[in-house]
Amino acid sequence: MYDGRATTWGNVAYEVVYGANGWCNATHPAHSCGCVQDGFWGDLCEKRYEQTCINQCSGHGECVVGFCKCHDGWWVTLADTSAEA
């Protein structure tokens, strides 16, 4: 019920709407968030995907959201091929 007093609708602090990992757009009754950093999800982009890589990148890379980021000198999907081979 409207009581004649000013409301704070639309006067939300920037930090509440935009965080380190994404932003949110609220449209009553639903809302959606776009996560700007890969590997994050959730209403506030506060949850991190927990994905694994096959063979843990063969010990020659880092698993990043289910994909191997190969160390220097290694390549292919599983970081299992040496550039020197």
PyMOL commands that set and color helices and strands:
alter all, ss='L'
color gray80, all
select helices_A, chain A and resi 14-17+54-59
alter helices_A, ss='H'
color red, helices_A
select strands_A, chain A and resi 22-27+30-35+40-41+47-48+61-64+67-70+74-75+81-82
alter strands_A, ss='S'
color yellow, strands_A
deselect
rebuild
show_as cartoon
